[in-house]
Amino acid sequence: MGNILTISPHAFRGFVAVTVPLVALLALFALAVVGVAARRAPWVGSVVYGGTATVCAVVALWAGFALAGRSGAETITLPMGLPWIGAHLRADGLSAFFLLVVNFGGVTASLFGWGYERAQAGGHGSGHGHGDSGPVLPFFPLFLAGMSLVLLADDAFTFLVSWEFMSLTSWLLVLSTHREPDTSEAARLYLIMASAGTACLLLAFGLLASGAGDYQFDAIRQHAPTAGAAAMVVLLILLGAGSKAGLVPLHVWLPLAHPAAPSHVSALMSGVMTKVAIYAMVRVLFDLLGEPVWWWGGALMIVGAVTAVMGVLYALMQDDVKRLLACSTIENIGVIVIALGLALVFKASHTPVIAALALSAALLHVVNHSLFKSLLFFVAGAILTATGSRDLNRLGGLIHRMPVTAVLALIGAAAISALPPLNGFVGEWLLFQAILNAPALPEWSLKIGIAVVGAAVALAAALAAACFVRLYGIAFLGRPRSPEAAGAGEVGVAMQAGMMIPAVLCVVLGVLPTFVIRLFEPAVRAMVEAGPFDDRSYQPWIWLAPTSAIGNSYNGLIMLAAIAALSIPLVLVIHRWASDKVRWSIAWGCGHVEPDPTALSQYSASSFAQPIRRAFGGTVFNAQDRVEMPEPGDTRPARLTVRWTDPAWAYLFTPIRSAVNWLADRADVLQFLTIRSYLTLMFTALVVVLALVAVVRS
């Protein structure tokens, strides 16, 4: 019956499999109610953030145990949703893995957010009372509930409703800083892009369900669409999920909306929400769409390569710390999509072991990026709390004033730069192992194309290292460039703990990556119908061996020991023979006889990026440097003005906006028609729709 909860087909096991996350969702909704009802109470922040952290920790532990125990997947049907259909929820290996990622991010964001809100209110930390805090309490647990519900959905209707709920709650979180000058425009653009993405997903699931006549995922799996419909689904998924993930050229909202949100919400949006979009791609392309065709993966690799290179170039152009981190997310999403494309290509070529290797690289980078990007956004929040500024050109010298944050920021910067032995290196190393297996493919076009994609990944990795050397060097080293930076102090214990947890895991997963890889092995095995590693039983657990015959192996402990063995003697030698006494000297003054003792003589963020901007920006971004140099004797300051244009705006969205405005002006006359004219239009529209239905059915 429609109003009774039904459980299929192994009732008790299925109910238990989804009970924990289902109860957690109800608890998050209850915390949102508490946030609204007691919004003025002094204890409400502690209750909401503490409760959210506890709920997310329970779900993360449940997901970890479910993955470690290799539990099966069961479906339950709730008496809600479409009539006579209900809402289907399912927790399999893939959804459990992403639930672990989402809810672990919720734990650290809740912990940091609790301390962050207290610091913004003046209770803790050494901040100046400035920041991006706002009324986020009611929507913070709802945002996490929406993301978790997307991962549990087992029918198209529940998936789309959950997806839209996730988008709306994150939009409200962005709007929580509506007093900031650019927030309203960022929120408006985000809502437009989110709505367009949902429309594309709606059409994609419509095509998937049309063959089966059923919105349930199990029914969709049993009825593969035609080649033409499958091609449309691939395109629509790239548009729908890609707009949420930030694929170029659908990325335009991300550098505006992610920085506009409070810092712990930015960490969730960049580090976690984008992974829900990756989940949608994996669920549809690897699970629901049937046997893949090689060009699906080729399309993903092309889009991913462009996204990775363009994303890091966007980041190098930014002086705002949070906007830089948001643009870096674009680059990392591009790397993940490249790995997904490789997995599809190898799966279509009936090379399941290497397909599993590529998919493992994608999922490992999902975990890694969620950790170091959350850490870096927390660092940005700590800097904002301590200085009241996100402008790199107003920072500097923070390593002496915020020593704990500086060490944690260095770990995050090194991890995202893919330096060994941190987790970012392991993820990209595994991706290159899959790229190096391209000769196993039969098509020469794919062999050459994957080599080009590998070069793009290497370029993106090198530029990412330059980007975060710039970020860390300008923000933490040198002398303070503003009074706010000079007066900064370390943030509170809660914020430090929120940063320390992902920082420690960046090190642990870099040294011992096989632990997390074995957790998502069931998901990989199910998606490519093969085990991700050959002869694993013959390998010690500390070794990461992608394949038995092709590729290399990796041991994080040996890597760590080798780095320590080389670094420690080098440091001792330098301190013994090169720095055995203090020496004082006048700093080099760039050729001037008397060096300028002020902070203005230091490298700025703009000057650091100038060589790369001139090498790439003139072609890609139409970047132009304008120098205003007064004549000798003129007391006006010299000024450097940098202008550049995002090609996505110039060639895609600006023409679309102009076309929409033109159509709106033409359609404006419709509001002045008579009733007879309106009835005629409605009748004509009905005839056209019926004709289209007749053509489709025939």
C-alpha positions in Angstrom: 0.0 0.0 0.0 1.1 3.5 -0.7 1.2 4.7 2.9 3.0 1.8 4.4 6.8 1.6 4.6 7.9 -1.3 2.5 11.3 -3.0 2.5 12.6 -5.1 -0.4 13.5 -8.0 -0.6 15.7 -8.9 2.4 13.6 -6.8 4.8 15.6 -6.6 8.0 19.1 -6.4 6.5 18.0 -3.7 4.1 16.4 -1.7 6.8 19.4 -1.9 9.1 21.7 -1.0 6.1 20.0 2.4 5.8 18.7 3.0 9.3 21.8 4.8 10.6 22.1 7.4 7.8 18.3 7.8 7.8 18.2 8.5 11.5 21.1 10.8 11.1 19.2 12.8 8.5 16.3 13.2 10.9 18.7 14.4 13.6 20.2 17.0 11.2 16.7 18.3 10.4 16.0 18.5 14.2 19.2 20.5 14.7 18.1 22.9 12.0 14.8 23.4 13.9 16.8 24.1 17.0 18.9 26.7 15.1 15.8 28.5 14.1 13.9 28.2 17.4 16.7 29.3 19.6 18.7 31.5 17.2 19.3 34.2 19.9 20.3 31.9 22.7 24.0 32.0 23.6 24.2 28.2 23.6 22.6 27.5 20.2 25.9 27.6 18.3 27.5 25.0 20.5 24.4 22.8 20.3 24.0 23.0 16.5 27.7 22.6 15.7 28.3 20.0 18.4 25.3 18.0 17.4 26.1 18.2 13.7 29.7 17.0 14.4 28.4 14.1 16.5 25.8 13.1 13.9 28.3 13.3 11.0 30.9 11.3 13.1 28.4 8.5 13.6 27.5 8.3 9.9 31.2 8.4 9.0 32.0 5.6 11.4 29.0 3.6 10.1 30.2 4.1 6.5 33.7 3.1 7.4 32.5 -0.1 9.1 30.2 -0.8 6.2 33.1 -0.5 3.7 35.5 -2.5 5.9 32.9 -5.3 6.4 32.1 -5.5 2.7 28.3 -5.3 3.5 25.9 -5.7 0.7 23.4 -3.2 -0.6 19.7 -3.2 0.1 16.9 -0.9 -0.8 14.0 0.5 1.4 11.0 2.4 0.2 9.6 5.3 2.2 5.9 6.4 1.9 6.8 9.8 0.3 7.7 11.1 -3.1 5.8 10.2 -6.2 2.3 8.5 -5.6 2.4 4.7 -5.7 6.1 4.8 -6.1 7.6 6.3 -2.9 11.1 7.3 -2.1 13.8 4.6 -2.6 17.0 4.7 -0.5 20.0 2.5 -0.9 23.4 2.3 0.6 25.9 0.3 -1.5 29.7 0.5 -1.6 29.8 3.6 -3.7 27.3 5.6 -1.7 28.9 4.5 1.6 32.3 5.7 0.4 31.0 9.1 -0.5 29.0 9.3 2.7 32.3 8.8 4.5 33.8 11.7 2.6 30.9 14.0 3.1 30.3 13.3 6.8 34.0 13.4 7.7 34.1 16.8 6.1 31.0 17.7 8.2 32.9 16.8 11.4 35.9 19.0 10.7 33.8 21.9 9.3 31.5 21.8 12.4 34.5 21.9 14.8 36.1 24.7 12.9 32.8 26.5 12.4 32.1 26.5 16.1 35.4 28.2 16.9 35.1 30.4 13.9 31.7 31.7 14.9 32.9 32.4 18.4 35.9 34.2 17.1 33.8 36.4 14.8 31.6 37.2 17.8 34.6 38.3 19.7 34.7 35.5 22.2 37.9 33.8 21.1 40.8 34.3 18.9 42.7 37.5 18.2 40.6 38.6 15.3 39.5 42.1 14.7 35.8 41.4 14.6 35.8 41.4 10.8 34.8 38.4 8.7 32.3 36.6 6.6 30.1 35.1 9.4 26.4 35.2 9.1 23.1 33.4 10.0 24.3 30.0 8.9 23.2 27.8 11.9 19.8 26.6 10.5 21.1 25.8 7.0 24.4 24.2 8.0 23.0 20.8 9.1 20.4 21.0 6.3 23.2 21.3 3.7 24.9 18.2 5.1 21.6 16.4 5.1 20.9 17.3 1.5 24.3 16.0 0.4 23.8 12.7 2.3 20.3 12.3 0.9 21.7 12.6 -2.7 24.1 9.8 -2.0 21.3 7.5 -0.6 18.7 8.2 -3.4 17.9 5.1 -5.4 15.4 6.6 -7.8 15.5 9.5 -10.1 12.8 11.5 -8.4 14.4 11.3 -4.9 17.8 12.0 -6.4 16.6 15.2 -8.2 14.7 16.5 -5.2 17.7 15.9 -2.9 20.0 17.5 -5.4 17.8 20.6 -5.6 17.5 20.7 -1.8 21.3 20.6 -1.6 21.6 23.4 -4.0 19.0 25.6 -2.2 20.6 25.2 1.2 24.0 26.0 -0.1 22.6 29.0 -1.9 21.1 30.2 1.4 24.5 29.7 3.1 26.1 31.9 0.4 23.5 34.5 1.1 24.2 34.5 4.8 26.9 37.1 4.0 24.5 39.3 2.1 26.0 42.4 3.6 29.2 41.9 1.7 29.2 43.9 -1.6 29.6 41.0 -4.1 27.5 38.4 -2.3 24.2 39.1 -3.9 25.6 38.8 -7.4 27.5 35.6 -6.5 24.3 34.0 -5.0 22.3 35.0 -8.0 24.7 33.5 -10.5 25.0 30.4 -8.3 21.2 29.9 -8.3 21.0 30.3 -12.1 23.8 27.8 -12.7 22.4 25.4 -10.1 18.9 25.5 -11.7 20.3 25.0 -15.2 22.3 22.0 -13.9 19.3 20.5 -12.3 17.3 20.9 -15.6 20.1 19.0 -17.4 20.0 16.2 -14.8 16.2 16.0 -15.1 16.4 15.5 -18.9 19.2 12.9 -18.4 17.2 10.8 -16.0 14.2 11.2 -18.2 16.1 9.6 -21.1 17.4 6.9 -18.8 13.9 6.1 -17.4 12.2 6.2 -20.8 13.4 2.8 -21.8 12.4 1.1 -18.5 9.3 3.1 -17.9 10.4 3.3 -14.3 12.4 5.9 -12.3 14.0 3.3 -10.0 17.7 2.8 -10.5 17.3 -1.0 -10.5 14.9 -0.8 -13.4 17.1 1.7 -15.3 20.0 -0.8 -15.0 18.0 -3.5 -16.7 17.2 -1.4 -19.8 20.2 0.2 -21.5 19.3 3.2 -23.6 19.9 3.4 -27.3 23.2 4.8 -28.6 21.8 8.2 -29.4 20.0 8.4 -26.0 23.2 7.3 -24.3 25.2 10.0 -26.1 22.7 12.6 -24.9 22.8 11.3 -21.4 26.6 11.7 -21.3 26.4 15.3 -22.6 23.6 16.2 -20.1 25.5 14.6 -17.1 28.6 16.6 -18.1 26.5 19.8 -18.1 24.4 19.0 -15.0 26.9 17.5 -12.7 29.8 19.4 -14.3 28.2 22.7 -13.5 28.0 21.8 -9.8 31.6 20.4 -9.9 33.0 23.4 -11.7 34.1 22.0 -15.0 35.3 24.6 -17.5 33.4 26.5 -19.0 30.6 25.9 -16.4 32.9 27.1 -13.6 32.0 30.8 -13.6 29.9 30.7 -10.5 32.4 28.9 -8.4 35.1 31.6 -7.9 32.3 34.0 -6.8 30.1 31.8 -4.6 32.6 29.7 -2.7 34.6 32.7 -1.4 31.3 34.5 -0.5 30.3 31.9 2.0 31.6 31.6 5.5 35.0 29.9 5.6 33.8 26.6 7.1 30.9 26.5 4.5 33.4 27.3 1.8 35.4 24.2 2.9 32.2 22.1 2.6 31.3 23.6 -0.8 34.8 23.2 -2.4 36.0 20.1 -0.5 32.8 18.1 -0.2 29.9 19.4 -2.4 31.9 19.1 -5.6 32.4 15.4 -4.7 28.7 14.9 -4.7 28.8 16.0 -8.3 31.6 13.5 -9.0 29.4 10.8 -7.4 26.6 11.7 -9.8 29.0 11.2 -12.7 30.2 7.9 -11.4 26.7 6.6 -10.6 25.3 7.4 -14.0 28.3 6.7 -16.3 29.6 3.6 -14.6 26.4 2.1 -13.1 23.2 3.2 -14.8 24.2 3.8 -18.4 25.3 0.3 -19.3 28.4 -0.8 -21.3 30.5 2.3 -22.1 31.8 3.5 -25.4 35.4 4.6 -25.6 34.5 8.2 -26.7 32.6 8.8 -23.4 36.0 8.6 -21.6 37.7 10.6 -24.4 35.2 13.4 -23.9 35.7 13.4 -20.1 39.5 13.4 -20.5 39.4 16.4 -22.9 37.1 18.4 -20.6 39.1 17.4 -17.6 42.4 18.4 -19.1 41.1 21.8 -20.1 39.6 22.2 -16.7 42.8 21.2 -14.8 45.1 23.6 -16.8 42.6 26.5 -16.9 41.7 26.1 -13.2 45.3 26.5 -12.0 45.8 29.4 -14.3 42.7 31.1 -12.8 44.2 30.5 -9.4 47.5 32.1 -10.3 45.7 35.2 -11.3 44.0 35.7 -8.0 45.1 37.9 -5.0 42.1 37.0 -2.8 43.0 33.9 -0.7 39.6 32.3 -0.8 39.1 33.0 -4.5 42.5 31.4 -5.2 41.5 28.3 -3.3 38.1 28.1 -5.2 39.9 28.3 -8.5 42.3 25.6 -7.4 39.2 23.4 -6.8 38.5 23.7 -10.5 41.9 22.3 -11.3 41.5 19.3 -8.9 38.1 18.5 -10.2 39.7 18.4 -13.7 42.2 15.9 -12.5 39.5 13.7 -11.0 37.5 13.9 -14.3 40.6 12.9 -16.3 40.9 9.8 -14.1 37.2 9.0 -14.6 37.7 9.3 -18.4 40.6 7.0 -18.3 38.6 4.4 -16.4 35.8 4.6 -18.9 38.2 4.2 -21.8 39.9 1.2 -20.3 36.5 -0.3 -19.3 35.2 0.1 -22.9 38.5 -1.5 -24.1 37.9 -4.6 -21.9 40.9 -3.9 -19.7 39.2 -4.0 -16.3 42.3 -4.1 -14.1 43.7 -0.8 -15.5 40.2 0.7 -15.5 40.1 -0.2 -11.8 43.5 1.5 -11.4 42.2 4.7 -13.0 39.0 4.7 -11.0 40.9 4.1 -7.8 43.1 7.1 -8.7 39.9 9.2 -9.1 38.4 8.1 -5.8 41.7 8.5 -3.9 41.9 12.0 -5.2 38.3 12.6 -4.1 39.5 11.8 -0.5 42.7 13.7 -0.8 41.2 16.8 -2.2 38.4 16.8 0.4 41.1 16.8 3.1 43.7 19.3 1.9 41.2 21.7 0.4 39.1 21.8 3.6 42.3 22.4 5.5 43.3 25.3 3.3 39.9 26.9 3.5 40.1 26.6 7.3 43.5 28.3 7.0 41.9 31.1 5.0 39.3 31.4 7.7 42.0 31.6 10.4 43.8 34.3 8.4 40.6 36.2 8.0 39.9 36.0 11.7 43.3 37.1 12.7 43.8 39.9 10.2 40.4 40.8 8.8 41.7 40.5 5.3 41.8 38.0 2.4 44.0 40.1 0.2 47.5 38.5 -0.2 49.0 41.9 -0.8 48.0 42.9 2.8 49.4 39.8 4.5 52.9 38.6 5.2 55.0 37.6 8.2 52.2 35.4 9.7 54.6 32.6 10.4 55.8 34.5 13.4 52.4 35.6 14.6 50.4 32.4 13.8 53.0 29.6 14.1 50.5 26.7 14.5 48.4 27.9 11.5 51.6 28.4 9.5 52.7 24.8 10.0 49.3 23.4 9.1 49.1 25.7 6.1 52.5 24.4 4.9 51.2 20.8 5.1 48.1 21.7 3.1 50.1 23.7 0.5 52.6 20.8 0.1 49.8 18.2 -0.2 47.9 20.1 -2.8 51.2 20.6 -4.7 51.6 16.8 -4.9 54.9 16.7 -2.9 55.9 13.4 -1.3 55.2 11.8 1.1 51.8 13.6 1.4 48.5 12.3 0.1 48.3 14.6 -2.9 51.4 12.9 -4.3 50.0 9.4 -4.0 46.8 10.4 -5.8 48.6 11.9 -8.8 51.2 9.1 -8.8 48.4 6.5 -9.1 46.8 8.6 -11.9 50.1 8.6 -13.8 50.3 4.8 -13.4 47.1 4.6 -15.3 48.2 7.1 -17.9 51.4 5.1 -18.5 49.3 2.0 -19.3 47.9 3.7 -22.4 49.9 1.3 -24.7 47.6 -1.5 -23.6 44.8 0.2 -25.6 44.2 -0.9 -29.2 43.5 2.5 -30.7 46.4 4.7 -31.7 44.3 7.8 -31.3 43.7 7.0 -27.7 47.4 6.2 -27.0 48.4 9.6 -28.4 45.5 11.4 -26.8 46.2 10.0 -23.4 49.9 11.0 -23.7 48.8 14.6 -24.4 46.4 14.4 -21.4 49.3 13.2 -19.3 51.3 16.2 -20.3 48.4 18.5 -19.3 48.3 16.8 -15.9 52.0 17.4 -15.5 51.7 21.0 -16.5 48.8 21.5 -14.1 50.8 19.9 -11.2 53.8 22.2 -11.9 51.6 25.3 -12.0 49.8 24.2 -8.8 53.2 24.0 -7.0 54.0 27.5 -8.2 50.5 28.7 -7.1 50.9 27.5 -3.6 54.5 28.6 -3.2 53.1 32.0 -4.1 50.2 31.7 -1.6 52.4 30.5 1.3 55.3 32.7 0.7 53.3 35.9 0.3 50.9 35.2 3.3 53.3 33.7 5.8 56.8 34.7 5.0 58.5 38.1 4.7 57.4 41.2 6.6 53.8 42.3 7.3 52.4 44.4 4.5 49.6 46.0 6.7 49.0 46.9 10.3 46.4 44.2 10.5 49.0 41.5 9.5 51.5 43.0 12.0 48.9 42.8 14.8 47.7 39.3 14.0 47.7 36.5 16.6 47.0 32.8 16.7 43.4 31.6 16.5 41.5 29.6 19.2 41.9 25.9 20.1 38.7 24.8 18.3 39.8 26.3 15.0 43.3 24.8 15.4 41.8 21.4 16.0 39.6 21.7 13.0 42.7 22.4 10.9 44.9 19.8 12.6 42.6 16.8 11.9 42.8 17.0 8.1 46.5 18.0 8.2 47.3 14.8 10.1 45.4 12.7 7.7 47.2 14.4 4.7 50.4 12.9 6.2 48.9 9.5 7.2 47.2 8.9 3.9 50.4 9.9 2.1 52.4 7.3 4.0 49.7 4.6 4.3 47.4 5.0 1.3 46.4 1.4 1.0 44.1 1.7 4.0 41.6 4.0 2.3 42.1 2.3 -1.1 40.9 -1.0 0.4 37.9 0.8 1.8 36.6 1.8 -1.6 37.7 -1.4 -3.3 34.1 -2.8 -3.3 32.8 0.3 -5.1 35.6 0.1 -7.7 35.1 -3.6 -8.2 31.3 -3.1 -8.7 31.8 -0.2 -11.2 34.3 -1.9 -13.4 33.5 -5.5 -12.6 37.1 -6.4 -11.6 39.4 -6.1 -8.7 41.6 -3.0 -8.6 44.8 -4.9 -7.9 46.3 -8.2 -9.1 48.1 -10.5 -6.6 47.4 -8.2 -3.7 47.7 -11.1 -1.3 51.4 -11.4 -2.1 52.0 -7.7 -1.3 52.6 -6.4 2.3 49.9 -4.0 3.4 52.3 -1.0 3.4 52.9 -1.5 -0.3 50.8 0.1 -3.0 51.1 -2.0 -6.2 48.7 -1.0 -8.9 49.2 -4.1 -11.1 51.3 -7.2 -11.0 52.9 -6.9 -14.4 52.7 -3.2 -15.4 53.7 -0.2 -13.5 55.6 0.6 -10.3 54.9 0.1 -6.6 54.9 2.8 -3.9 55.8 2.5 -0.2 55.1 5.7 1.7 57.1 4.6 4.7 60.2 4.1 2.6 59.6 7.4 0.9 59.3 9.1 4.3 62.4 7.5 5.6 64.3 8.4 2.4 63.3 12.0 2.6 64.2 12.2 6.3 67.5 10.5 5.7 68.4 13.1 3.1 66.9 16.1 4.7 68.1 15.8 8.3 71.8 15.5 7.5 71.5 18.3 5.0 70.0 20.6 7.7 72.6 19.6 10.2 75.4 20.3 7.7 74.0 23.7 6.8 73.6 24.7 10.4 77.0 23.4 11.3 79.1 25.0 8.6 77.0 27.6 7.0 75.1 29.2 9.9 77.3 28.7 12.9 77.2 32.4 13.8 74.9 35.3 13.3 75.8 37.7 10.5 74.2 41.1 9.9 74.0 42.7 6.5 72.0 45.3 4.6 69.2 43.7 2.6 69.6 43.9 -1.2 67.6 46.9 -2.4 66.9 45.9 -6.0 69.9 48.0 -7.2 69.2 51.1 -5.1 72.1 52.5 -3.0 69.9 52.8 0.1 67.5 49.8 0.5 63.9 50.6 1.3 63.3 49.3 4.8 59.5 49.1 4.4 57.4 46.1 3.4 56.7 47.7 0.0 60.1 46.6 -1.3 59.1 42.9 -1.0 57.7 40.8 -3.8 53.9 41.2 -4.0 51.4 38.6 -5.1 51.0 40.4 -8.4 54.8 40.6 -9.1 55.2 36.9 -8.1 52.6 35.9 -10.7 53.8 38.3 -13.4 56.1 35.8 -15.3 53.4 33.2 -15.5 50.7 35.8 -16.3 52.8 37.0 -19.2 53.6 33.5 -20.5 50.0 32.3 -20.4 47.7 35.1 -19.7 48.2 37.1 -22.8 47.0 34.3 -25.0 44.4 32.6 -22.7 43.0 35.5 -20.7 43.9 38.5 -22.8 45.8 39.8 -19.8 47.2 43.3 -20.0 49.6 45.1 -17.6 49.5 48.9 -17.4 52.2 50.7 -15.6 51.8 54.4 -14.6 55.3 55.7 -13.9 55.4 59.4 -12.9 58.1 61.7 -14.2 61.1 62.4 -12.0 60.1 64.9 -9.3 56.4 64.0 -9.5 55.2 62.9 -6.0 52.4 60.6 -7.3 53.0 56.9 -6.7 53.7 54.5 -9.5 50.8 52.1 -10.2 50.5 48.7 -11.8 47.1 47.8 -13.2 46.4 44.3 -14.4 43.3 43.5 -16.5 42.3 40.1 -17.7 39.2 38.4 -19.0 37.7 35.0 -18.4 37.2 33.5 -21.9 34.1 31.7 -20.6 32.5 35.0 -19.9 33.7 36.6 -23.1 32.8 33.9 -25.6 29.9 32.0 -23.9 28.0 33.6 -21.1 28.1 37.2 -22.3 26.6 36.3 -25.7 24.0 34.0 -24.0 23.1 36.9 -21.6 22.7 39.3 -24.5 20.5 36.8 -26.4 18.3 36.2 -23.3 17.9 39.9 -22.8 17.0 40.3 -26.5 14.4 37.6 -26.3 13.0 39.0 -23.1 12.5 42.4 -24.8 10.8 40.8 -27.7 8.6 38.6 -25.5 7.6 41.6 -23.4 4.7 42.3 -25.8 3.0 39.1 -24.6 1.8 40.6 -21.4 -0.3 43.1 -23.4 -2.3 40.5 -25.5 -6.0 40.0 -25.3 -7.7 36.9 -23.8 -8.5 35.7 -27.3 -4.8 35.9 -28.2 -3.8 34.0 -25.1 -6.3 31.2 -25.8 -5.0 30.9 -29.3 -1.4 30.6 -28.1 -2.4 27.9 -25.6 -4.3 26.0 -28.3 -1.3 26.2 -30.6 1.1 25.0 -27.9 -1.2 22.1 -27.2 -1.3 21.1 -30.8 2.5 21.3 -31.1 3.0 19.1 -28.0 0.6 16.5 -29.2 2.3 16.4 -32.6 5.7 15.9 -30.9 4.3 13.1 -28.8 2.9 11.4 -31.9 6.2 11.7 -33.7 8.1 10.3 -30.7 5.7 7.4 -30.3 5.8 6.5 -34.0 
